[in-house]
Amino acid sequence: MVNPHLQTLCGLDSNRAMRDYCVLGRIPHKIHPYDKIKAQVLPDSVAASLNKLVVVKLNGGLGTSMGCKGPKSVISVRNENTFLDLTVHQIEHLNKTFNVDVPLVLMNSFNTDEDTKKILQKYTHHRVHIHTFNQSRYPRINKESLLPVAKDLGVHGDHGDAWYPPGHGDIYASFYNSGLLDQLITAGKEYIFVSNIDNLGATVDLFILNHLMTQPKDKRCEFIMEVTDKTRADVKGGTLIQYDDKLRLLEIAQVPKAHVDEFKSVTKFKIFNTNNLWISLAAIKRLHEQNAMDMEIIVNPKTLDGGLNVIQLETAVGAAIKAFDNALGVNVPRSRFLPVKTSSDLLLVMSNLYSLDAGSLTMSKKREFPSTPHVKLGSSFTKVHDFLMRFESIPDMLELDHLTVSGDVTFGKNVSLKGTVIIIANHGDRIDIPAGAVLENKIVSGNLRILDH
């Protein structure tokens, strides 16, 4: 239950929220199919458009949920390449191919800034200019007293839990305050392409960029949000709605409890936000200086390690869409949303389902169906170190539809998984899948040990 004083502070009213939710329409008419965007022939001046683009990656998160220390962007995800390596390779390839200068900007947090700056030294001789800026840090609020948990400005040691980065909606103010926004505008840049650094599908799309650049000046689109069709794996993702003739981002935290199940279904809300965003730099500057962003505040309750209940007030970068002129949604292929949030996701991107070319992952042409298998690995695989120890080599998954693994399970070399495979080792049991095994539409349970001799 949100404290009523805090509810007032955040502009939330449960009765109004319920009333407003009930009048929301179906898929907004301001969402264009990607095929319509792609049907436009790319002009010879594509290099000129690229020279007006900046790639921004949200790099504020840590790898703790996957058992890693430091920024999540330095976790190895494919052929010893980290998220950051792949991003640099992508942009460098773009710059070399078209002889352009597309810079990379990283929005760090106080959690990731120091480590990231050390790592960036390895890219000194790559053909990509890299800039960084820090998002804000806010004090966590004691849920009972509504007072800041922080006693001083320290962020290290025992003070670390008292502060938090206030969501990626902080990008607008922090980008502006860093001076980097004005610097890029002066350099002739017009748009930023923003995405999460752990979304391996978020590469520069020349067709979307061309659509932005070919609009008449007085009708220039200032904001594009990439959305894609919702599946069972995306039930909590924010969706794009039309309200008061404006596109708006609706997050699950804003939905009245009575309608949460409806929000999660694909019946009413069939699309969700990938957080791949194309935004006008000049518009960011104008709206920030006019204090006109007006993003909804999300109240995010947390429990600290010591048991203290706190509240974080956050904003989402996509929530500002309603403030921009001629904003659009583009319904893109699922391939543009390939996040790595868990070890299950990591298994997919490390497998032969994908091929790697110039930092970009694409679905293998050898897979008959374009859909991604549903993979669910148990708690024994949560940490990256444990995950890697359980695979002598990553299995062949080209013909896999569904994989569930639970308990103490290991995989030998050259294992092949096809169709639906379920492997369950009960408590106290262990299953070793032998080298060269082919599992097709199989359920494996009980105890299976392969012993060295």
Buried (B, 14 or more C-beta within 10 A) or exposed (E): EBBEEBBEBBEBEEEEBBEBBEEBEEBBEBBBEBEEBBEEEEEEEBEEBBBBBBBBBBBBBBBEEBBBEBBBBBBBBBEEBBBBBBBBBBBBBBBEEBEBBBBBBBBBBBBBBEBBEEBBEEBEEBBBBBBBBBBBBBBBBBBEEEEBBBEEEEBEEEBEBBBBBBBBBBBBBBBBEBEBBEEBBEEEBBBBBBBBBBBBBBBBBBBBBBBBBEEEEEEBBBBBBBBBBBBEBBBEBBBBBBBEEBBBBBBBBBBBEEBBEEBBEBEBBBBBBBBBBBBBBBBBBBBBEEEEBEBBBBBBEEEEEEEBEBBBBBBBBBBBBBBBBBBBBBBBBBBBBBBBBBBBBBBBBBBEBBEBEBBBBEBEEEBEEEEBBBBBBBEBBBBBEEBBEBBBEBBBBBBBBBBBBBBBBBBBEBBBBBBBBBBBBEEEBBBBBEEEBEBEEBEBBEEBEBEEE
